[in-house]
Amino acid sequence: MSTVTIGCRLPSGLIIDLGDNKTPSVELAGQRQAQERSKIITLSNEDYGTTEVDASFWEAFKARVGPDFAPIKSGAVFEAKTEKEAKAIAKDLKTKKTGHEPLEQEIGEIKKA
């Protein structure tokens, strides 16, 4: 069984399935799980989780959801061959918005991003 590393930049991760009620779903680790390996208190665009997924499951999932699946299209979920490659991809994606970034907060003249 070959596997692929799936990176997920969504705060709570994502549960993916093949929709056939036979194959178990897979929970992709997200930014929250990434905090477990970091001392950073708040989530940032640099945080991401990784999950090893069976390569044939991942290919079937991508075929099921199509190329316009929002999390993949936005870079919120990405595929890598290794953990090292996932780190490089996440670094390239850190400026790309997923739509789940914290809201900018402003109190009077005090502005916190």
N, C-alpha and C positions, 0 to 999 in steps of 0.2 A: 504494500500500500504506500503510494507516494503521497506526500503532503505538500501544502503550500501555506505560506505565512500570510495571514490576512490582517492588515492593520485597520484599526477603526478609531476615528477621531471624534465620534459622537460621545456626548457626556456619559450616557448609561450603556453604551454598547448597542448591539442589535441582535435580534434572534432571527435567523434565516432558516427557511425550510424549502422542500421541493414541492409542497402542496399535494403530496400523494397519500398522506396519512399512513404510510408504511415506513418511510425513512425518518429516523429521529431528526429533530431540528438541532441546530448548532447555535450556541450563544457566543457571539463575538464580544470579546472584552473591549471596553471603551476607555475613555479618559479617566473615569472614576477608578477603574482597576489599575490604571497607570500610576495613580497617586500612591498606591501601595509601595511602589518602588522609588518614590520621590519624596523629598521633604517639603515640596511646595504645597502650601495650604490651599490655594485657589487653582482652579483649572486654567490652563493657558492653551494657546494654539499649538504649542509644542508637545502637549501631552497626547498620547495615543496608546491604545491597547493592542496587543497582538494575540492571535489565536492560530494554532496549527489546525488546518482543515484538510480532510481527505481531498486530493486533487480532483478526483472524478465527481465528488459531491459539489465542489466549487464550480466546476465546468457546467454541471447540470443546473446549478442555481443560476449562473450567469445566462444560460440559454433560456431558462424559465422567465427571468425578469427582463431580459433584453438590454440593449445598450443605453437606453434612456432612464434606467433605474436611478433615481435622484441621488442616493448616497454614493453610488459608484461614479456617476457623472460629475458630482461636485468634488470628488476626492475625499469625501468623508470616510469611505471604505476603499481600501486599495489592496492590491495583491503584490506580494514579493516572494522571491525564491528563498531568501534567508532573513534572519533577524537583522543582520548588518545592512542588507538591501532595504529592509523596511525602515530602518533608521534614516537612511539616505533619502528615501522617498518622502517620509514624514517631514524631513528638514526642508525639502523642496516645496512641500504643500503648506507649510506653516503660515504663509501669507494668503493662501486661498481660503475664502470664507466657506463654511459649511452651512451657515444659517442657524447654528446653535451656539454662537459666541455669546458671552455675557453682555448684557446691555450696558452701554455707557451710562455712568451715573454722574449727576451734577447736583450740587447743593450750593446755591448762591454762587460765589466765585470759586468754590472748591470743586474741582473736576477730577473724578477718578475713573480710569478706564478699566 
